[in-house]
């Protein structure tokens, strides 16, 4: 009888258990970046902080120009890996900060503003001896890029906006939510919910895109996640309460808009009625309106691509970017 039981166990199929994901440090301490990460000391509201950044030298003959890459809200500098490679191979120096509240930078409880983030970014460039940059901003980084250009036009050579949010004033249709309410909603996400959320960024899903949802989930497993959730709520409030669409006509530097035409990103998606949601995040229309608003702006629409062209269609994005920078 024992032999029969043993034979059954040996013959039974072995079902692999789902891997247990390791918590990710709130400053992504145990997640490698594609290039060495340095830290720039800043003091904000009496707090001594260290802003993370990558400073990547050209791999081809240097052309003497520097490009600044500004990440979106639910990402950080490492997702620019392919763009860094394309730019450095064309002779550009590339500076990629993690803004305060994101990535390997600290998550302080401060009053976040696009002016503050622009000032700390400019202070970093001053420390690095960079007098003039071409600024590339994606998503929330596009809103920051607009503020940076308006504050420091003399330091900006060119501006590239890749599917920026903020091309419409969300306050007109999205209900206000207090920081406390947003914080509570971000405190206990589910893995499935994060997976669904990150899938909305892409028109055509590829398995390799899943890493971004996985990293976001692992961050919530950290014992420090409440601090991360608070910083996320504060930066959401920054986006909602500090629109930039009204400032587009004030941009005076050469500007390129690269717009994935399948993008429908908007704030407050889960709180909106379907008929209201259908009127927001219409990027083909938003891109054309922004081109009209920004004096002399160029527009490159990319069909069949969602919110992140540099991940979903890197060849077309980098072709447009390099052509404009040259």
GISUL-V746691 format. One record per backbone hydrogen bond with DSSP energy under -0.5 kcal/mol. NH is the residue of the N-H (numbers start at 1). CO is the residue of the C=O. If there is no record, write none. Layout:
[[NH | CO] [NH | CO]]
This chain:
[[5 | 1] [6 | 2] [7 | 3] [8 | 4] [9 | 5] [10 | 6] [11 | 7] [12 | 8] [15 | 13] [16 | 14] [21 | 19] [24 | 218] [25 | 23] [28 | 25] [31 | 28] [38 | 53] [40 | 51] [41 | 39] [42 | 49] [44 | 47] [47 | 44] [49 | 42] [49 | 47] [51 | 40] [53 | 38] [54 | 96] [56 | 94] [57 | 55] [59 | 88] [60 | 88] [63 | 91] [67 | 93] [68 | 134] [69 | 67] [69 | 95] [70 | 68] [70 | 136] [71 | 69] [75 | 72] [79 | 76] [80 | 77] [81 | 78] [84 | 80] [85 | 81] [86 | 82] [87 | 83] [88 | 84] [89 | 85] [90 | 86] [90 | 87] [91 | 88] [92 | 87] [93 | 65] [94 | 56] [95 | 67] [96 | 54] [97 | 69] [98 | 52] [99 | 97] [101 | 106] [102 | 99] [105 | 102] [106 | 50] [110 | 108] [112 | 110] [117 | 113] [118 | 114] [119 | 115] [120 | 116] [121 | 117] [122 | 118] [123 | 119] [124 | 120] [125 | 121] [126 | 122] [127 | 123] [128 | 124] [129 | 125] [129 | 126] [130 | 125] [131 | 129] [133 | 155] [134 | 66] [135 | 133] [135 | 158] [136 | 68] [137 | 135] [137 | 160] [138 | 70] [139 | 162] [141 | 138] [142 | 139] [143 | 139] [144 | 140] [145 | 141] [146 | 142] [147 | 143] [148 | 144] [149 | 145] [150 | 146] [151 | 147] [152 | 148] [155 | 152] [156 | 153] [157 | 133] [157 | 155] [158 | 133] [159 | 254] [160 | 135] [161 | 256] [162 | 137] [162 | 160] [163 | 161] [163 | 258] [165 | 139] [170 | 168] [172 | 169] [173 | 170] [174 | 170] [175 | 173] [182 | 178] [183 | 179] [184 | 180] [185 | 181] [186 | 182] [187 | 183] [188 | 184] [189 | 186] [194 | 190] [195 | 191] [196 | 192] [197 | 193] [198 | 194] [199 | 195] [200 | 196] [200 | 197] [201 | 198] [202 | 199] [205 | 203] [209 | 206] [210 | 207] [211 | 208] [212 | 209] [213 | 209] [214 | 210] [215 | 211] [216 | 212] [217 | 213] [218 | 214] [219 | 215] [220 | 216] [220 | 217] [221 | 217] [221 | 218] [222 | 219] [225 | 222] [227 | 224] [228 | 224] [229 | 225] [230 | 226] [231 | 227] [232 | 228] [233 | 229] [234 | 230] [235 | 231] [236 | 232] [237 | 233] [238 | 234] [239 | 235] [240 | 236] [241 | 237] [242 | 238] [247 | 244] [248 | 245] [250 | 247] [251 | 248] [254 | 157] [256 | 159] [257 | 298] [258 | 161] [258 | 256] [259 | 257] [259 | 300] [260 | 258] [261 | 302] [262 | 305] [263 | 260] [263 | 305] [269 | 266] [271 | 268] [272 | 269] [276 | 273] [277 | 273] [278 | 274] [279 | 276] [280 | 277] [283 | 263] [283 | 281] [285 | 282] [286 | 282] [287 | 283] [288 | 284] [289 | 285] [290 | 286] [291 | 287] [292 | 288] [293 | 289] [294 | 290] [295 | 293] [297 | 291] [297 | 294] [298 | 255] [300 | 257] [301 | 299] [302 | 259] [303 | 301] [305 | 302] [307 | 201] [308 | 201] [311 | 308] [312 | 308] [313 | 309] [317 | 313] [318 | 314] [319 | 315] [320 | 316] [321 | 317] [322 | 318] [323 | 319] [324 | 320] [325 | 321] [326 | 322]]
